[in-house]
């Protein structure tokens, strides 16, 4: 929803890190209404991207294709591919446009991504891409020999646009890829193709993952070359016992047709997953011998263990509150447990604290690795010996790290994002990896807000992004550790353009339950304290994301057509308990088995306190709105606290927690076989009979994430109790409700008109 659905919603379709001001976009969309639909929709989605992604994703920097030595990077444009050297400042042409034209074609390949061999002699190009659920991970691959400019297609005997995750072997002589749920290897010199697996189907998946592993663990690339290029380790997902959720497409043909999604609902056992090793020349797969029932655990991480003989994997039990690290001999001998931890609630996996959920942070030639844990109540970085017998706490103190950003093994430093003094800001820090270092601030201390970095291999250079509630996103290239701009003329210090936001205020609010929350509030333009104004709450409220951060999008509403402050609204948002802010694991995990209750209580009591302490807020005009998890929160606020919330707009809500996927819902709520009452007591549908105010409910019929059945279940319950409401379904639209001509404009118009009509703006 939530982790995946709502707040990861748009990062699945566009690059990360884009920060655009909501007010500016609203002005553009309103002032230039006659601009072409595509431009309008792109601008809208950029705002959605920033405001509807998880905290960890919001502040991930742009992805940089670094040179292997970390002294430069590559950029791609219509002219080809260039290598930029950050040491010399020089640009070198690596590939020309002409080199990207296949034989007999006048059109060059469009490069979506590429990989170079270790000796920079060959280039693997990803092109003609297509979406698989959220990501554009399927397409065609071509290999370009840079010594003679010969270009040939990889896997040319496979169906067009069917290859996934192609990658060079470490020695640069072979290319492995997935097609049709099987793994293949092409020998570059001979062109020979070797099929490594033969049993792949839609539900027996080799080398990639099913819907729920992608959605909740960020797992997609499911195979790894051994360091010596002789073997491939891979995941096999057996989803044959997982029932399909059948979506009905009634718009793309005269006769409707079913779109099946292998989707494990909460309470259903996971797909069994196992790890195999197969010779790159072909042969039988050797399966890893890992203890436990594969239908009652997950394997979200796997890599070669810094050698050619062992794999290392993380195993989570089904409750996701026990984590075990296993060293698995590639021979198939029994795995050896080296590290484990338990939690009363849940244990986050790497996608929560890493900019790349792949890889393993090995050090000291594989004798040690870095690990992140909340075992002492804070999210910290530890150095662990290969056998797991010795661990060293690196980030000491009463604070959380947000992401592990870079490892400078040569100089014995680890870089990470944290914010010890403000949960709504982010800064780059570093500390020594001997456990004796102090917390060293790397980001400029005078730039208060959100800092994000893409750090080069070796931690010598980085691209630095900065934003705050008054500073639109700016960037610069810097040298580390001194944080010195490579080009003073392009430095952030000389290019910051502050936008005054007199109406926007950050503050904390303490409820009658003694819970103190971060918040922001936008006051109406020309505010008159002697009059009464409506107040609109923007809410999410679940463990995937927080809405209150010191970024330029704070206070913006990407759905409202116009300026809410000029229209005469107070606009507010709160970070309740359970949101993933940097306030310690007790804060974040207090929501365990309490989604739909503790978060709703916090939001309602914060609004109650706001109304009590601000006499100019009109208690008869209080609205809430949200998307996905925020829609669930809005429904619960409307139903559980109808005396406070009079109007609600809910988009793509989970009406019943028993309808969502097992990984997300069981992680935060437990198993319904054990505590079903918690799922029922936290679901909006349970309280639908209490509706008294104005409700607009919106859902896409093609939503593969939060299924359309949630809408119909909720509608039936509202109908049962004769509760009047407004409903809008968007035919065949997914969770983002953006597909199709006119959809974005229609959604924004619907939202705006409903809010204006049922929570009228302006003073009274």
Helices and strands as residue ranges (DSSP letters): I 2-6, H 7-8, H 22-31, H 37-51, H 55-58, E 65-66, E 72-77, E 80-85, E 91-96, G 98-100, E 113-116, E 122-132, E 135-145, E 150-154, E 163-168, E 174-179, E 182-187, E 193-195, E 204-206, H 211-217, E 223-225, E 231-238, E 244-249, E 257-262, E 272-279, E 286-287, G 294-296, E 297-304, E 310-317, E 322-329, E 336-342, G 350-352, E 362-363, G 364-366, E 368-373, E 380-385, E 391-393, E 401-408, E 413-418, E 427-432, E 440-441, E 450-455, E 461-468, E 471-479, E 484-485, G 488-490, H 492-495, E 504-510, E 516-522, E 533-538, H 564-567, E 569-574, H 585-589, H 598-613, E 617-627, H 629-640, E 647-651, G 657-659, H 662-669, H 672-681, G 684-690, E 694-700, H 709-720, E 726-730, H 743-758
